[in-house]
Amino acid sequence: MMRKFRFYPLYLLLAVMVSGVSSAAETEAKVYSVYIVPQLTAIATQKAWEPVLNKLSTATGLNFELVVMPSIPTFEAQLYKGAPDFAFVNPYHSIVAKRQQGYIPLLRDSATMLYGIVVVRKDDPIDAIEKLAGRKVSFPAPNAFAASLAIQATLAKKHIDIIPSFVKTHSNVYLSVLMEDTAAGGGVNNTFDREPSDVRDQLRVLYVTPAFAPHPLMANPRIPEALRAKVITSFIDLAADPANAAIFNNIQMPKPIAADYRRDYLDLEKLGLDKFAVNGGE
């Protein structure tokens, strides 16, 4: 197996070439890009996704390039212009990517639904989101779905004015609260549960949003239907092997199933999230 790392300091872009054992002809075949929404640091994302794509390459005979952008806004810019062949996106991204480029959801997790959460320090006396009025609250990015958009929509409906601070990743949100740079922070259950215990143990969940279908892996419509079907089948089969349980848990898809836009994400179009989103904003 060949593994190549490329670093672009100017853009803070980490790209990891991942390819499975294949014939000489397959090695020279097209390389399919897989972009991952940067909820965590680039290194953490690479460590989580590289083992899965290694196995997927071997199972499908295809070559994949893992691309991790430095922030959610830079990821969005690439997604909305149709750069990724495959992309792991948040639910809001799924409706915009479908609307703008026709992206097709392939897979999502079935084990855990997605919840937005607001966290505060465990020793903070704040006991209701209403008490965040006038306080500084951190979010990963304006267009992070459950961690930002869903929470901001809730606060707006309750007429709670806050001072938002966008800190690029979910991990940064939790640290900003822990370090008392902000009074509270928006995250999601899936990333909070994966934080080190010394971070989680000092934070308290103040508010939880309704449940949503979790992040899907989507395909650009230029990817042939037969190839999309191969990826879906191979992904599900690999995850079903107990030996692969840890690596699929690390990418937030311990029990992947085929995704369906109408069933899983269509209702999000009715939430009016566009009015809270920021095009190209950090």
PyMOL commands that set and color helices and strands:
alter all, ss='L'
color gray80, all
select helices_A, chain A and resi 24-27+42-60+72-80+91-101+129-132+145-157+170-178+189-192+197-200+225-240+242-250+261-264+266-271+273-275
alter helices_A, ss='H'
color red, helices_A
select strands_A, chain A and resi 3-8+13-19+31-36+63-68+86-88+104-109+116-121+136-139+163-166+184-188+203-208+217-219+256-258
alter strands_A, ss='S'
color yellow, strands_A
deselect
rebuild
show_as cartoon
